[in-house]
Amino acid sequence: VILVNGLAATSIPVEDRGLNYGDGLFETVRVHAGKAPLIDRHLARLRAGSEQLGIPYPGDGALRDDVGRLLGRAADGVLRLVLTRGDGGRGYAPPRDAAARRIVSLHPLPASVNAALAVGLCATRLGSSPALAGLKHLGRLEQVLAAAEVARAGWDEGLMVDQRGQVIEATRHNLFYLRGATVCTPPLQASGVAGVMRGLVLDVQASRGRPVETVPLRYDELHDIDELLLCNAVAGIRPVGRLAGRELPGRSMYAALRDPLAKAGVTWLA
Amino acid sequence: VILVNGLAATSIPVEDRGLNYGDGLFETVRVHAGKAPLIDRHLARLRAGSEQLGIPYPGDGALRDDVGRLLGRAADGVLRLVLTRGDGGRGYAPPRDAAARRIVSLHPLPASVNAALAVGLCATRLGSSPALAGLKHLGRLEQVLAAAEVARAGWDEGLMVDQRGQVIEATRHNLFYLRGATVCTPPLQASGVAGVMRGLVLDVQASRGRPVETVPLRYDELHDIDELLLCNAVAGIRPVGRLAGRELPGRSMYAALRDPLAKAGVTWLA
């Protein structure tokens, strides 16, 4: 089931700037028990990203209406919200009268993987783009290439390293690691997506008086790690069980975050 | 007039991976006197990019057929060839049975600008992505933001600098500059599009025994330059007349390249 600007549709015009220039943003929203518990965070991020890019935001109301109409269709699943700058002739410059296009579609939950993930290290490096870092924009070709590596290798997921050799994220998850007793996550100033679940974990930890520290993680430091947590809005948080073939026994971050996240709406964790 | 996989169409499926992930490539082809003189170079680049990304290339024949059907419609103009990885469900990993989608459309020539361009320096920095550098892929959001700057400032074009302060290209042109008597162009190992017209200039100069040197150009070196040439497949080559408000008097590169380029098929230069 797909809604394009609120109407049932299966196609978009060839002139759409999302297609032609990656000129748009998207959100991947978990549906659980017939609801979208994190929709407020998704809409806030979409609004902030639209403002940064100068894409006219259609308003929370229109997007909530779309989401509400699809929520009745499945108790569990994934909603994809795409917002493009709409149609615009040939040429990079945004048209003055751009009218954003919203595309909302419902998808089944991905096939469940092992509770603890087997993770490798992708050869495809993340680029850096100060103008776009943190945004979940439509240009995801690096992730496509890295995900192809993950599929070929038979991993559940793959970590991505930037050009300086710093671990930034996985192809479709952010990550948390422990430095001593402190929960840390890599900075996203130059690369990576500032995920909704990452933001929730940051807020949950801050409200517990144990704020997450943003500290770069060099890829050669992975050898010293015994707990790694991946997160995204669909899965929630997930422990890494094997990292590049090595067992990771630690589950303390997972155990500490499970209940606070459930209180914050993430009620589907094992 | 638009052909999608060879059939007249105005829309594409919402599932297209070009829309959802920027998972595709494009070419912007000049039509002049009812022909597309550089089509061989465009198809060669599209094929090479497809191989690099693992997108199944539909073959020169299908693309030449599409182009041939649109060439009769206008003596002069621009053909846009888009090749996406086709449809593929939610998720970055390319489907095993991906079938590329080709979208070919005909557009009018852009409004002619001053013969010599007035060029500024964009604040939007080009990112770097070793995995994607050189490719004309669909994720062009940095160019969109920079082109919006160009429009706001009223320039004809804007130069883009990478994170190290090196001038890489303009929003829709590559560039050549002089170092002594040698024609130089910035390297594109980490950023930028390896344009078809840039490639033709490199070949023309090599065949004249005056090979272009690939040398980084720091933005503070722009003060010392008195000739700058922009190029793309639609315009050909164009001298920069004003750079950040300063007159650039030099036209020697333009004069030296005009006739060799005409012999190579670029017959529309002033």
Interface residues (C-beta under 8 A of the other chain):
Chain A: I2 V4 A9 T10 S11 I12 P13 V14 D16 R17 G18 L19 N20 Y21 G22 D23 F26 T28 L53 G54 V78 R80 V82 T84 R85 G89 R90 G91 Y92 A93 P94 I103 S105 H107 P110 T124 R125 L126 G127 S128 S129 P130 A131 L132 H137 L138 G139 R140 L141 E142 Q143 V144 L145 A146 A147 A148 V150 A151 Q163 T171 R172 A190
Chain B: I2 V4 A9 T10 S11 I12 P13 V14 D16 R17 G18 L19 N20 Y21 G22 D23 F26 T28 L53 G54 V78 R80 V82 T84 R85 G89 R90 G91 Y92 A93 P94 I103 S105 H107 P110 T124 R125 L126 G127 S128 S129 P130 A131 L132 H137 L138 G139 R140 L141 E142 Q143 V144 L145 A146 A147 A148 V150 A151 Q163 T171 R172 A190
